[in-house]
Amino acid sequence: MTVQRIESKDCSIKDLFHQFYAVPDYQREYVWGPEEVEQLLSDIRGEMGEASNPEAPEYFIGSIVVCPSNNIDDVLDLIDGQQRMTTLYILLCAIRDRLKDLGAAELTTLKSQIADSTVDDIGNETFRHRLELQYEDSGDALTHIATGRPIGNATTTSMNNMAVAHHVAKKFLAAEFDEDPNALRAFYGYLTNKVKLIRIQTEDVAKALKIFETINDRGVGLNSMDLLKNLLFMKTAPDKFDKLKASWKELQDVIYDMREKPLRFLRYFIVSRYNVDIIREDEIYGWFSSRDSEIGYSKDPNAFVRELISAARAYSNFRSGNDQNGKRNRYLDNMRLLGGSAARQHLILLLAGRHLEPELFDRLAAEVENLFFCYVITREPTRTFERNFARWATELRKVNSLEQFDTFISERFDKEKATLANRFDDAIGRLELGKLQLYRMVYILGKLSQQVDINAYGETPGTAWLDHYMSSGFEIEHIYPQNPTPDALEEFGEISDPTIVQRLGNLVLAEKSINASLGNRPYSEKRPVYQQSKLLLTRALSERPKVGANTRIDRAVAKIEPYPNWNEGSINDRQKALGTLSRAIWGMPERQQAFGT
């Protein structure tokens, strides 16, 4: 049995850059921004102080993990520490460039730390840079920096980060040492001789990745996404690295394109896919690493990443209002309008329900929208319904038939809405503009208007999609104006509730052109104008809407009376009528069901 050797060496920067290094193509790209770069430079400068180099203290900046490259002789692959190493290399180039700007003599040692030649066993000489980046996003940025040429058009984030790092380093050197080349050389002397790190070297990449995992087992300096990637590479044969690298790049691109935090996606993937109620982001890597027997990623890491990609694409589509195949879905589009940019909790159930037949998935999406609105309007704490969705996801994954689906909805969604029914009624009864985000108030008015139109005219291109009602073509109209004219004030009569003008019962959607003509006039002058609206709920202020009589919504709409006069009592009456309509639209249980009477 061969004993695997691990070498740990205390290296100065001078020792470190006597070797050649490569960052493998499966590694994380360069992500340091100006803050991290400047912090490293400031720390080194601060440790150096004003002492002469012999008296200045040594400064330890961490560790790196390397192993011999399988592709290039005399080159070490960087498994951990590439952010720090790339920044140090860029700093050496910046010192060279700053000395050149000052007209100072070139330092031979510095030059050889940036690039040098090696000779192979048969005497062939090869010139190469001390650090080479093999991942695609690096482009030729580091080569340009190493040769003193401008990067030009930085086409990737990684290239731009390197260009910024070089700019920050040169700016820092100019600010700290002004026009004094001797002071700059002294800084270089401290950097190359007194700044140290530990280089851990193993015989192969598998062992290096294992050490990387051990060093970062608590996510120190790295997040769970980075650690998961390296765990998967550790479980992958080297000849399959390219395939896994391509899949991982695809996963990163999907997450980046939807502008989502990778760890948030991973967290929701876990709770939607496995029997987990709740998990913190800093627990994700530990959870994955301890559950290989359940997940099976070590048997086929690439297949596991392909599963992540499928989930990420569905996640992205759901957020955009589409089903998992990218087809626009009216209920998911409504969730986009209701949830805003921050809402994600519902994605747990949608991810868990991807296996459902399209008709059942549509019903699931509709139920999710209704319950999510119920949670929002009753101000249920986010952590509560996120945990509910996570628990229900375990049951939903087992649903494979219409009968099972109906039971699931009855046991979970219907019972939850029945529990919240009293709070729902109270919230709608007291609802006023300013107590809820504006986009959600527009959602409510839009949904009320849409459902009245659908019940009267059926589903048409103009009525089927809620965003038509929430578009810039409509505005919220205060029936009793916020700034009434004397005539409007006199006509409205006595006001006992100072918030009455902002109440839901006093609000309606109106076309911009109509709203502009309404102004602050009294209701008697506004009423004929409302009849010009295309929205039946708006016209209902003046005329009784004509709908069927077969559904709860039909019956609720039929109770909306036209108002010949407008006063505080009218607003309260209309708010009650809209409350009844809201119950029907968002699928709340009948009152006798909710109250047990």
C-alpha positions in Angstrom: 0.0 0.0 0.0 1.4 3.4 -1.0 1.6 6.0 1.8 0.2 9.3 0.7 2.6 12.1 1.7 1.5 15.5 2.7 4.1 18.3 2.9 3.5 21.5 4.8 6.0 24.3 4.2 6.3 27.8 5.7 6.9 29.9 2.6 7.7 33.6 2.1 6.4 35.2 -1.0 9.9 34.9 -2.5 9.9 31.2 -1.8 6.3 30.8 -3.1 6.9 32.4 -6.5 10.0 30.3 -7.2 7.4 27.7 -8.3 4.9 27.7 -11.1 1.2 27.5 -10.4 -2.0 26.9 -12.3 -5.6 27.3 -11.2 -7.5 24.3 -12.7 -10.4 24.9 -15.0 -12.9 23.4 -12.5 -11.9 26.0 -9.8 -13.9 29.0 -8.8 -13.2 32.1 -10.9 -11.5 35.3 -9.5 -14.2 37.0 -7.4 -12.3 39.5 -5.2 -13.6 43.0 -5.4 -11.8 46.3 -4.6 -12.6 46.0 -0.9 -10.9 42.7 -0.4 -7.9 43.7 -2.5 -7.4 47.0 -0.6 -7.9 45.2 2.7 -5.1 42.8 2.0 -2.8 45.6 0.9 -3.7 47.7 3.9 -3.0 44.8 6.3 0.4 44.2 4.8 1.3 47.8 4.9 0.1 48.2 8.4 2.1 45.2 9.6 5.2 46.6 7.9 4.8 49.9 9.8 7.7 52.3 9.7 10.4 49.8 10.8 13.3 49.0 8.5 13.0 45.6 6.9 15.3 43.7 9.2 13.2 44.8 12.2 9.8 44.5 10.7 7.7 41.6 12.0 6.7 38.6 9.8 3.1 38.6 8.6 1.2 35.4 8.1 -1.7 35.6 5.6 -3.1 32.0 5.6 -2.5 28.9 3.7 -2.8 27.4 0.2 -3.4 23.8 -0.9 -1.6 22.5 -4.0 -0.8 19.2 -5.8 1.3 18.4 -8.9 -0.5 19.2 -12.2 -1.4 16.2 -14.3 -1.1 18.3 -17.4 2.1 20.3 -17.1 5.4 19.3 -15.7 6.9 21.4 -12.8 3.6 23.1 -12.2 1.5 22.9 -9.1 -2.3 23.0 -9.3 -3.9 25.5 -6.8 -6.8 23.7 -5.0 -7.3 26.3 -2.3 -6.1 29.9 -2.1 -6.5 31.1 -5.6 -8.1 34.4 -4.6 -5.2 35.3 -2.4 -2.5 34.0 -4.8 -4.0 35.8 -7.8 -4.1 39.0 -5.8 -0.5 38.6 -4.7 0.5 38.0 -8.3 -1.3 41.0 -9.5 0.3 43.0 -6.7 3.8 42.0 -7.9 2.9 43.1 -11.4 1.5 46.4 -10.0 4.8 47.0 -8.1 6.8 46.4 -11.4 4.5 48.8 -13.3 4.7 51.5 -10.6 8.5 51.3 -10.6 8.4 51.7 -14.3 6.1 54.7 -14.1 8.7 56.3 -11.7 11.5 55.6 -14.1 13.2 53.3 -11.5 15.5 50.4 -12.5 13.8 47.0 -13.0 14.2 44.5 -10.2 15.5 41.2 -11.5 14.1 39.2 -8.6 10.7 40.8 -9.1 10.8 40.0 -12.9 11.5 36.4 -12.2 8.6 36.2 -9.7 6.3 37.2 -12.5 7.7 34.9 -15.3 10.7 32.7 -15.9 11.9 29.8 -17.9 12.2 26.1 -17.0 14.2 23.3 -18.7 12.9 19.8 -19.1 14.8 16.5 -19.0 16.0 16.7 -22.5 17.1 20.4 -22.4 14.1 22.1 -23.9 13.5 25.5 -22.4 9.9 26.8 -21.8 9.0 30.4 -20.8 5.9 30.7 -18.7 4.2 32.9 -16.2 4.4 32.0 -12.5 0.6 31.8 -12.3 -1.7 30.6 -15.1 -5.5 30.6 -14.9 -7.1 27.7 -16.8 -10.8 28.5 -16.2 -12.6 29.9 -19.2 -13.9 33.1 -17.5 -10.3 34.3 -16.9 -9.8 35.1 -20.6 -6.4 36.5 -21.2 -6.7 39.1 -18.4 -3.9 37.8 -16.2 -1.6 37.3 -19.1 -2.0 41.0 -20.1 -1.3 42.1 -16.6 1.8 39.9 -16.4 3.1 41.3 -19.6 2.3 44.9 -18.7 -0.4 45.3 -21.4 -3.9 46.8 -20.8 -6.7 44.3 -20.6 -8.9 46.2 -22.9 -12.4 44.9 -23.2 -13.1 42.7 -20.0 -15.8 40.4 -21.3 -16.3 38.4 -18.1 -16.8 39.3 -14.4 -13.6 37.6 -13.6 -11.6 39.6 -16.1 -13.1 42.8 -14.8 -12.3 41.9 -11.2 -8.6 41.3 -12.2 -8.5 44.6 -14.1 -10.0 46.4 -11.0 -7.5 44.6 -8.7 -4.6 45.8 -10.7 -6.0 49.4 -10.8 -6.6 49.3 -7.0 -3.1 48.0 -6.3 -1.4 50.7 -8.4 -3.5 53.4 -6.9 -2.7 52.1 -3.4 1.1 52.1 -4.1 0.9 55.6 -5.5 -1.0 56.9 -2.5 1.2 55.2 0.1 4.7 55.8 -1.4 4.0 58.9 -3.6 6.9 59.4 -6.0 9.5 57.7 -3.9 10.9 54.5 -5.6 13.1 53.7 -2.6 10.0 53.5 -0.3 8.3 51.4 -2.9 11.2 49.0 -3.1 11.3 48.8 0.7 7.6 47.7 0.6 8.4 45.1 -2.0 11.3 43.9 0.2 9.0 43.5 3.1 6.3 41.8 0.9 8.7 39.2 -0.6 10.7 38.4 2.5 8.4 38.9 5.5 4.9 38.1 4.3 4.4 34.4 4.7 1.8 31.6 4.2 1.7 27.9 4.7 1.8 25.8 1.5 0.2 22.3 1.9 1.2 20.0 -0.9 -0.2 16.5 -1.6 0.6 13.9 -4.2 -2.7 14.1 -6.0 -5.9 16.1 -6.5 -8.2 13.8 -4.5 -6.1 14.2 -1.4 -5.7 18.0 -2.0 -9.5 18.3 -2.2 -9.9 16.3 1.0 -7.6 18.7 2.8 -9.4 21.6 1.3 -12.6 20.2 2.7 -11.1 19.8 6.1 -9.6 23.3 6.2 -13.0 24.8 5.2 -15.3 22.4 7.1 -17.0 25.3 8.7 -17.1 27.4 5.6 -14.4 29.7 6.7 -13.8 32.2 3.9 -15.9 30.1 1.5 -19.6 29.4 1.2 -21.5 26.2 1.0 -21.7 26.4 -2.8 -17.9 26.5 -3.2 -17.5 23.6 -0.7 -20.2 21.6 -2.4 -18.5 22.0 -5.8 -15.2 20.8 -4.4 -16.9 17.9 -2.6 -18.3 16.8 -6.0 -15.0 17.1 -7.7 -13.4 15.1 -4.9 -15.9 12.3 -5.7 -15.2 12.5 -9.4 -12.5 10.6 -11.4 -10.0 13.1 -13.0 -11.0 11.9 -16.5 -14.5 13.1 -15.8 -13.5 16.5 -14.5 -14.3 18.3 -17.9 -17.8 16.9 -18.0 -18.5 17.9 -14.4 -16.9 21.3 -14.9 -19.2 22.0 -17.9 -22.3 21.0 -15.8 -21.2 23.1 -12.9 -20.6 26.1 -15.2 -24.1 25.6 -16.6 -25.6 25.6 -13.1 -23.7 28.8 -12.1 -24.9 30.5 -15.3 -28.5 29.6 -14.6 -28.3 31.0 -11.1 -26.4 34.1 -12.2 -28.8 34.8 -15.0 -31.8 34.8 -12.7 -29.9 37.1 -10.2 -30.5 34.7 -7.3 -28.3 34.1 -4.3 -26.8 30.6 -4.9 -27.2 29.6 -1.2 -30.9 30.6 -1.2 -31.5 28.4 -4.2 -29.7 25.5 -2.6 -31.7 25.9 0.6 -35.0 25.8 -1.2 -33.9 22.9 -3.3 -33.0 20.9 -0.2 -36.3 21.6 1.6 -38.4 20.9 -1.5 -36.5 17.7 -2.4 -35.7 16.0 0.9 -37.4 15.6 4.3 -36.1 18.8 5.8 -38.2 21.4 7.6 -35.7 24.2 7.8 -32.0 24.6 7.2 -29.7 27.6 7.6 -27.4 28.6 4.8 -24.3 27.9 6.9 -25.6 24.3 7.5 -26.0 23.4 3.8 -22.5 22.0 3.2 -22.5 20.0 6.4 -26.0 18.6 5.4 -24.8 17.5 2.0 -21.5 16.0 3.1 -23.2 13.9 5.8 -26.0 12.5 3.6 -24.3 10.9 0.6 -26.1 7.6 1.4 -29.5 9.4 1.0 -28.6 11.6 -1.9 -26.2 9.4 -3.8 -24.1 12.1 -5.3 -20.8 10.2 -5.0 -22.1 7.5 -7.4 -22.6 10.0 -10.2 -21.7 13.6 -9.2 -22.5 14.8 -12.7 -26.1 13.4 -12.6 -26.6 15.1 -9.3 -25.5 18.5 -10.8 -27.8 17.9 -13.7 -30.6 17.5 -11.2 -29.6 20.8 -9.6 -29.6 22.4 -13.1 -33.2 21.1 -13.7 -34.4 22.5 -10.4 -32.6 25.8 -11.0 -34.2 26.2 -14.4 -37.6 25.5 -12.9 -36.9 27.9 -10.0 -36.0 30.6 -12.5 -39.1 30.0 -14.6 -41.4 30.0 -11.6 -40.0 33.4 -10.5 -40.7 34.7 -14.0 -44.3 33.6 -14.0 -43.8 30.5 -16.2 -44.2 26.8 -15.6 -41.1 24.6 -15.4 -41.0 24.3 -19.2 -40.9 28.1 -19.7 -44.6 28.4 -20.7 -46.4 31.4 -19.2 -48.7 30.4 -16.4 -51.4 32.8 -15.2 -51.3 31.8 -11.5 -47.5 31.9 -11.4 -47.6 35.2 -13.2 -50.0 36.4 -10.5 -47.6 35.2 -7.8 -44.9 37.3 -9.5 -47.2 40.4 -9.2 -48.3 39.6 -5.6 -44.9 38.5 -4.2 -42.8 41.3 -5.5 -39.0 40.8 -5.8 -38.5 39.3 -2.4 -41.0 36.5 -2.1 -39.5 33.0 -2.5 -41.3 30.8 0.0 -43.9 29.5 -2.4 -41.1 28.1 -4.6 -40.6 25.3 -2.2 -44.0 23.8 -3.0 -43.7 24.5 -6.7 -40.4 22.7 -6.9 -41.8 19.8 -4.9 -44.8 19.6 -7.3 -42.9 19.5 -10.6 -43.8 15.8 -11.1 -47.5 16.6 -11.2 -49.5 16.4 -14.4 -50.0 19.9 -16.0 -53.6 20.1 -14.9 -52.8 19.3 -11.3 -49.8 21.6 -11.3 -52.1 24.4 -12.5 -54.4 23.7 -9.6 -51.4 23.7 -7.2 -50.3 27.1 -8.6 -53.8 28.5 -8.1 -54.0 27.2 -4.5 -50.5 28.5 -3.7 -51.5 32.0 -5.0 -54.7 32.0 -2.9 -53.0 30.8 0.3 -50.0 33.1 -0.2 -52.4 36.1 -0.5 -54.1 34.9 2.7 -50.8 34.8 4.5 -49.9 38.3 3.2 -53.2 40.0 4.0 -53.3 38.5 7.5 -49.6 39.3 8.1 -48.6 35.8 8.9 -44.9 35.7 9.8 -42.8 34.6 6.9 -40.9 32.0 8.9 -44.3 30.3 9.7 -45.5 29.7 6.2 -42.0 28.9 4.9 -41.9 26.1 7.5 -45.4 25.0 6.5 -44.5 24.8 2.9 -41.3 22.8 3.7 -43.3 20.3 5.7 -46.0 20.0 3.1 -43.5 19.5 0.4 -42.6 16.1 1.8 -46.3 15.1 1.4 -46.7 16.7 -2.0 -43.8 14.7 -3.5 -45.9 11.5 -2.8 -49.0 12.8 -4.6 -49.5 11.0 -7.9 -53.2 11.0 -8.6 -56.2 13.3 -8.6 -57.6 11.7 -5.5 -54.3 12.1 -3.6 -54.1 15.7 -4.8 -57.6 16.5 -3.6 -56.9 15.0 -0.2 -53.6 17.0 0.0 -55.3 20.3 -0.8 -58.2 19.6 1.6 -55.9 18.6 4.5 -53.4 21.3 4.1 -54.6 24.3 2.1 -58.3 24.3 3.0 -57.7 23.7 6.7 -55.1 26.4 6.8 -57.5 28.9 5.2 -60.3 28.0 7.5 -58.0 28.7 10.5 -57.2 32.1 9.0 -60.7 33.0 7.9 -61.6 35.4 10.7 -58.3 37.2 10.4 -58.8 37.4 6.6 -62.2 39.0 7.1 -60.9 41.4 9.6 -57.9 42.4 7.4 -60.1 43.0 4.3 -62.6 44.8 6.4 -60.0 47.3 7.7 -57.9 47.4 4.5 -56.7 50.9 3.5 -54.2 52.4 1.1 -50.9 53.0 2.9 -51.1 50.0 5.2 -50.0 47.6 2.5 -47.4 47.9 -0.2 -48.7 49.9 -3.2 -48.1 47.1 -5.7 -50.1 44.7 -3.5 -53.0 47.1 -3.3 -52.9 47.4 -7.1 -52.9 43.5 -7.2 -56.0 43.4 -5.0 -57.9 46.0 -7.0 -56.7 44.3 -10.2 -57.8 40.9 -9.1 -61.2 42.1 -8.0 -61.7 43.9 -11.3 -60.5 40.9 -13.3 -62.7 38.3 -11.7 -65.8 40.5 -12.2 -64.9 40.9 -15.9 -64.3 37.1 -16.3 -67.6 36.2 -14.7 -69.4 38.6 -17.1 -67.5 38.1 -20.3 -65.6 34.9 -19.9 -61.8 34.4 -20.3 -60.6 36.5 -23.2 -57.1 37.8 -24.1 -58.2 41.0 -22.3 -59.4 39.4 -19.1 -57.2 36.3 -18.7 -54.0 38.0 -17.5 -53.8 40.0 -14.3 -50.9 42.2 -15.5 -53.4 43.8 -18.0 -55.2 45.2 -15.0 -52.0 46.2 -13.2 -50.4 47.9 -16.1 -49.6 51.6 -16.4 -52.8 52.1 -18.3 -54.8 52.0 -15.0 -54.5 54.1 -11.8 -56.0 53.9 -8.3 -58.9 56.3 -8.1 -60.2 57.7 -4.9 -64.0 57.9 -5.3 -64.2 60.5 -2.5 -61.1 62.7 -3.4 -58.1 63.0 -1.1 -58.3 66.8 -1.7 -62.0 67.4 -2.3 -63.4 70.6 -3.7 -65.8 72.5 -1.4 -68.7 71.0 -3.4 -67.4 67.5 -3.0 -66.8 68.0 0.7 -70.3 69.4 1.2 -71.9 66.6 -0.9 -70.1 63.8 1.0 -71.3 64.9 4.4 -70.0 64.3 7.9 -66.8 62.3 8.4 -66.3 60.3 11.6 -63.4 58.1 10.4 -60.4 60.2 9.3 -59.0 57.3 7.3 -62.2 56.8 5.3 -60.7 58.3 2.1 -58.0 55.6 2.0 -60.3 52.6 2.7 -60.6 49.8 0.2 -64.3 50.7 -0.3 -63.3 54.2 -1.5 -60.9 52.8 -4.1 -61.3 51.7 -7.7 -59.2 51.2 -10.7 -59.8 53.6 -13.6 -58.1 54.2 -16.9 -55.6 57.0 -16.9 -57.6 59.1 -19.3 -60.7 58.7 -17.2 -58.9 59.3 -13.9 -57.4 62.5 -15.2 -60.9 63.9 -16.0 -62.3 62.9 -12.6 -60.2 65.2 -10.5 -61.4 66.2 -7.1 -65.0 66.7 -8.1 -68.1 65.5 -6.1 -69.4 62.0 -6.7 -72.5 63.3 -8.6 -70.2 64.6 -11.3 -67.9 61.6 -11.3 -70.6 59.0 -11.5 -71.4 59.4 -15.3 -67.7 59.3 -16.0 -67.3 55.9 -14.3 -69.8 54.5 -16.9 -67.2 55.1 -19.6 -64.7 52.6 -18.0 -64.0 49.2 -19.6 -63.9 47.7 -16.1 -67.2 46.3 -15.0 -66.4 46.8 -11.3 -65.7 50.5 -11.9 -69.0 50.8 -13.9 -70.8 49.0 -11.0 -70.6 52.3 -9.1 -73.3 53.5 -11.5 -75.0 50.4 -12.8 -75.6 46.9 -11.6 -73.2 44.4 -13.3 -74.9 41.7 -15.3 -73.3 38.3 -14.5 -74.5 34.7 -14.1 -75.9 33.2 -10.9 -74.1 29.8 -10.7 -70.9 30.5 -8.7 -69.9 32.1 -5.5 -68.3 34.9 -7.4 -71.5 35.4 -9.4 -73.5 35.7 -6.2 -70.9 38.0 -4.7 -70.9 40.3 -7.7 -74.7 40.4 -7.7 -74.6 41.9 -4.2 -72.6 44.9 -5.4 -75.2 47.6 -5.6 -74.9 50.8 -7.6 -74.6 53.9 -5.5 -76.7 56.9 -6.3 -75.0 58.8 -3.5 -71.6 58.6 -2.0 -70.8 59.1 1.7 -69.1 57.3 4.7 -71.9 54.7 4.9 -71.5 54.0 1.2 -67.8 53.3 1.6 -68.4 51.0 4.5 -71.1 49.1 2.6 -68.9 48.7 -0.5 -66.0 47.5 1.7 -68.2 44.8 3.1 -69.4 43.8 -0.4 -65.8 43.7 -1.7 -64.9 41.6 1.4 -67.6 39.0 0.3 -66.2 39.1 -3.2 -62.6 38.7 -1.9 -63.6 35.5 0.0 -64.9 34.0 -3.1 -62.1 35.1 -5.4 -59.3 33.8 -3.1 -61.0 30.6 -2.3 -61.7 31.2 1.4 -64.2 28.8 2.9 -67.9 29.6 3.2 -68.6 31.5 6.4 -70.5 28.6 8.0 -67.5 26.3 7.3 -65.0 28.7 8.7 -67.0 29.6 11.8 -68.6 26.2 12.4 -72.1 27.6 12.5 
